[in-house]
Amino acid sequence: MKILLLAGTFEARQIALRLGRDGRLDVTASLAGATREPLPLEGAVRTGGFGGRAGQQSYMADNRFDAVIDATHPFAHRISFRTQSICAALGVPYLQVLRPPWTPGPDDQWTSVPDEAAVAGLVAANMTVFLGTGPGSLDAMGQLPAARVLCRRIDPTDEPFPWGNGAWCIGRPPFSVEDEVELFTREAVDLLVVKNAGGRGGWAKLEAARRLSLPVVLIDRPPQPPGEKADSVENALDWIERL
């Protein structure tokens, strides 16, 4: 069985590792190529975009995949919608691996907003705001009315920060809770902004905010495509077994 795995998450790495041990399967993992040095994946890997819907559909049809597992980020909804639609057109089984969203505990100070554009309304002029949303969110967010804005990104860049009150914070995950506590304390962060990605990878910054009693703005997930869902690696592997 030939499987296309759309990767880029912790769950995708675990699925690639587990499926790669099954001699019955031929797995190709696809990465968008947004990160210069992504963590290694088991088996065959392709990197880069497909060239739009037509290019992706041709690639999938030419390679005659028997199933597609979409284990991309919960906020990569455009590629998920497109892939689900292509699979429906080709008659190829499609599964989206969608980990559960984060939920607040009794000591958390979280405010949920529907999208990036709503963040500015919760920012005060005297704040230092830390954006754990990545640079791809800045255009949709617009310039925040804060004293100082820090935005984390993985790869260094010569590109200047788009806002005069902002700066890049370069760092490659994983980060421990202690790492995040030290960073937020050193930079005197007043407000943390994150996407509700769910999963274990980004939880450290939320635990750090809890320990420091920092308020958090949590951006809700965008709508997801129709089709079958798995909320864990194990459930995704069970889906493959049932095909």
C-alpha positions, 0 to 999 in steps of 0.5 A: 500500500502506498501512503502519502503523509503530509507532515510537519508535526510531532504526530507526523514524525511518530506516524512516519516512524511507526509506518516505516517499520511495516514492510507492507507499506510504501510511505512518502512524507511531504514537508512544506519546506518552511523550515530550513532544517526540519527534524528528520523523518523516517523513509522517503521525504519530499520537500516543497510545495506542489504548485497549487491544486493542479500540481498536487492532484497530478502528483497524487494521481501520478504516484497512485497513492492508496491513502493520504494521512494529513498530519499537518498543523491544525492551522494549515487549514488551506492545504487540508481543505485542498487535500481532502477535496483532491482525495474525494475527486480521486477516490483516495481515502483521506484521514486528518490527524487533528489533535485535541485543542488545549483547554485552560485549568483553574489557574490559567488566565486565557482569553480566546479570540476567533482569529489574529485580527482580534488580538489587537483589542486585548493589547494595552499600550504599556505592554510587552507582548510575546507572539508564539504564533510565528511570523506568518501571523503578523499580516493578519494580526496587524500592528499591535498597539503595544510598547514592545512586541517580540515574535519567535521564529525558528530560522534567523533572517535579514528581514527587518521586523515589519513593525517599528515596535517589534523584534524577532526572537530566534529559537528552535524548539523544543523548549522546556518550561524552565526555558520559557519562564527564563525568557518571559522573565528576562524580557518582562513579558506582560502578555502571551499570544498563541494559536490553539494548536494543541499537543505537547510541543507548544505546551511549555509556554502555556505552563510557563505563563501559568507559573508566572500568572501571565495572561494569554490570548489564545487564537481559535482554530480555523474551520477544518475540512470534512472527512475522517479524523483521528485525534492520536497517532494510535487512532491513525495507525488503526485507520490504516489497518482497517483499509 
